[in-house]
Amino acid sequence: MLQLGLEKTGLFEDIEKSGHIGGTLFAPSNYAFKKLGPKINAFLFSKYGLKYLRALLEYHIVANTTLYSDAIYRHRSKNSEEVEGDTSVFSHMTGPPYRRFHIDLPTILYGKHLSIDILRWSRFISFVINGFNHVAVLDGVAKDGVLHVVPNVLIPPKTPGATAEILDREWTVEEFVERLSPLVENGRCGEL
């Protein structure tokens, strides 16, 4: 469903044309979309819901920063004079055998960030987004970035800095539209 969403919204084409270098995609599984319920999915993939789908998908994409579970590469866009990225291996994670790293990454959705916590216990890694969403598959190699599979569709918090909420029930289409409306009003969707 992610691929279909990227194609229907034109986001796939926009990403290909953009001047980004590297990136991180938090890819919701098909099951993650299924958790939204049939009514919300029908709405999102209809002509009336495409702008909401685009905003939702933009919240899953970080341009010009490639975040692996053990390294981060920050780049400037191709249009910038500086195109080399900084490489930072998480060697400064505190105290063996337990280590923790936190970073807030800007998504391509205007004004929205993802709060990322990477926790290591010896060889085990826990990658948590917005305080509760654990990454199911880490470090999938992509053409010019990395892909992490998430078991839930990431819903932007209502207010900046707030923690995300767990969808413990099926939302109505009206609730979903109300939550995403401020993000799609006046063309506030992001640019790469």
C-alpha positions as CSV (number, residue, x, y, z in Angstrom):
1,M,0.0,0.0,0.0
2,L,2.9,2.3,0.6
3,Q,4.1,2.0,-3.0
4,L,0.6,2.7,-4.3
5,G,0.3,5.7,-2.0
6,L,3.6,7.1,-3.1
7,E,2.6,6.7,-6.8
8,K,-1.0,8.0,-6.4
9,T,0.1,11.2,-4.6
10,G,2.9,11.9,-7.0
11,L,5.3,11.8,-4.0
12,F,7.4,9.0,-5.6
13,E,8.0,11.2,-8.7
14,D,8.7,14.2,-6.6
15,I,11.3,12.3,-4.6
16,E,13.0,11.1,-7.8
17,K,13.2,14.7,-9.2
18,S,14.3,16.3,-6.0
19,G,17.8,17.4,-5.2
20,H,18.1,15.4,-2.0
21,I,21.1,13.4,-1.1
22,G,20.3,10.3,1.0
23,G,17.3,10.0,3.2
24,T,15.4,7.8,5.7
25,L,12.0,6.2,5.0
26,F,10.0,4.8,7.8
27,A,7.9,2.5,5.7
28,P,4.5,1.3,7.1
29,S,3.8,-2.3,6.3
30,N,0.6,-3.3,4.6
31,Y,-0.6,-4.5,7.9
32,A,0.0,-1.0,9.4
33,F,-2.3,0.5,6.8
34,K,-4.9,-2.3,7.5
35,K,-4.9,-1.1,11.2
36,L,-6.3,2.2,10.1
37,G,-9.5,0.5,9.0
38,P,-11.2,0.0,5.7
39,K,-13.1,3.4,5.8
40,I,-10.0,5.5,6.4
41,N,-8.1,3.5,3.7
42,A,-10.9,3.9,1.2
43,F,-10.9,7.7,1.9
44,L,-7.1,8.1,1.8
45,F,-6.9,6.3,-1.6
46,S,-9.8,8.2,-3.1
47,K,-9.5,11.4,-5.0
48,Y,-10.8,13.3,-2.0
49,G,-8.3,11.9,0.4
50,L,-5.1,12.1,-1.7
51,K,-3.9,15.3,-0.1
52,Y,-4.3,13.7,3.4
53,L,-2.5,10.6,2.2
54,R,0.3,12.7,0.9
55,A,0.7,14.6,4.2
56,L,0.6,11.3,6.1
57,L,3.3,9.8,3.8
58,E,5.5,13.0,4.0
59,Y,5.6,12.5,7.8
60,H,7.4,9.2,7.1
61,I,10.2,10.6,5.0
62,V,13.4,12.4,6.2
63,A,15.4,14.0,3.3
64,N,19.1,14.6,3.3
65,T,19.7,12.5,6.5
66,T,20.4,8.8,6.5
67,L,19.8,7.3,9.9
68,Y,21.0,3.7,10.4
69,S,20.9,2.0,13.8
70,D,24.6,2.6,14.3
71,A,25.4,5.7,12.2
72,I,24.0,8.9,10.9
73,Y,24.9,10.7,7.6
74,R,23.8,14.3,7.3
75,H,23.9,15.8,3.8
76,R,23.1,19.1,2.2
77,S,20.9,19.1,-0.9
78,K,22.5,18.9,-4.3
79,N,21.7,22.6,-4.8
80,S,24.0,23.5,-1.9
81,E,27.7,24.2,-2.2
82,E,28.4,21.6,0.4
83,V,27.4,18.1,-0.6
84,E,29.5,15.9,1.7
85,G,27.8,14.6,4.7
86,D,29.0,14.3,8.3
87,T,29.4,10.8,9.5
88,S,28.7,10.1,13.2
89,V,29.0,6.6,14.5
90,F,27.2,6.3,17.8
91,S,30.4,5.6,19.7
92,H,29.4,8.3,22.3
93,M,26.4,6.3,23.4
94,T,26.8,6.1,27.2
95,G,28.0,3.2,29.2
96,P,28.4,-0.4,28.2
97,P,26.5,-2.7,27.8
98,Y,23.5,-0.3,27.7
99,R,23.6,2.7,25.4
100,R,21.0,5.3,24.3
101,F,20.9,7.9,21.6
102,H,18.1,10.4,20.9
103,I,17.6,12.6,17.8
104,D,14.8,14.7,16.4
105,L,14.6,14.5,12.6
106,P,12.7,16.9,10.4
107,T,10.4,15.2,8.0
108,I,9.4,16.6,4.6
109,L,6.0,17.4,6.1
110,Y,6.1,21.1,6.9
111,G,7.1,21.8,10.5
112,K,6.9,18.2,11.7
113,H,9.7,16.1,13.3
114,L,10.1,12.5,14.3
115,S,11.5,11.8,17.8
116,I,13.9,8.9,17.5
117,D,15.4,6.9,20.4
118,I,17.9,4.2,19.7
119,L,18.6,1.8,22.6
120,R,21.3,-0.8,22.6
121,W,21.9,-3.6,25.0
122,S,25.0,-5.4,23.9
123,R,24.0,-6.6,20.4
124,F,20.3,-6.0,20.7
125,I,18.8,-2.8,19.3
126,S,15.5,-1.1,20.0
127,F,14.6,1.7,17.6
128,V,11.6,3.7,18.9
129,I,9.7,6.5,17.1
130,N,7.7,9.2,18.9
131,G,7.9,7.3,22.2
132,F,6.0,4.2,21.4
133,N,6.4,3.0,17.8
134,H,9.0,0.3,17.6
135,V,10.7,-0.3,14.3
136,A,10.1,-3.9,13.1
137,V,12.8,-4.2,10.4
138,L,16.0,-2.0,10.7
139,D,18.5,-0.8,8.2
140,G,17.0,-1.8,4.9
141,V,19.4,-0.7,2.2
142,A,18.0,1.6,-0.4
143,K,19.4,3.3,-3.6
144,D,20.4,6.5,-1.8
145,G,19.3,6.0,1.8
146,V,17.8,3.6,4.3
147,L,14.4,2.1,4.9
148,H,13.0,1.0,8.3
149,V,9.7,-0.9,8.4
150,V,7.2,0.3,11.0
151,P,4.3,-1.8,12.2
152,N,2.0,1.3,12.5
153,V,1.3,4.3,10.3
154,L,2.9,7.2,12.0
155,I,0.3,9.9,12.9
156,P,1.8,13.4,13.6
157,P,1.1,14.7,17.1
158,K,-1.4,17.5,17.4
159,T,1.1,19.9,18.9
160,P,4.8,20.2,18.4
161,G,6.8,18.4,21.0
162,A,3.9,16.3,22.1
163,T,4.2,12.6,22.2
164,A,2.3,10.6,19.7
165,E,-0.7,8.6,20.8
166,I,-1.4,5.0,20.2
167,L,-4.4,4.3,18.1
168,D,-6.2,1.9,20.5
169,R,-9.4,2.0,18.5
170,E,-10.5,2.5,15.0
171,W,-10.8,6.2,14.1
172,T,-13.7,7.6,12.1
173,V,-12.8,9.3,8.8
174,E,-14.0,12.6,10.3
175,E,-11.6,12.3,13.3
176,F,-8.8,11.4,10.9
177,V,-9.5,14.4,8.6
178,E,-9.8,16.7,11.6
179,R,-6.3,15.6,12.8
180,L,-4.7,16.0,9.4
181,S,-6.5,19.1,8.2
182,P,-4.1,21.7,9.7
183,L,-1.3,19.9,7.8
184,V,-2.9,20.1,4.4
185,E,-4.6,23.6,4.6
186,N,-3.1,26.3,2.4
187,G,-0.7,23.8,0.7
188,R,1.4,23.4,3.9
189,C,2.7,20.0,2.8
190,G,6.4,19.9,2.7
191,E,8.9,20.1,-0.1
192,L,12.0,18.0,-0.6
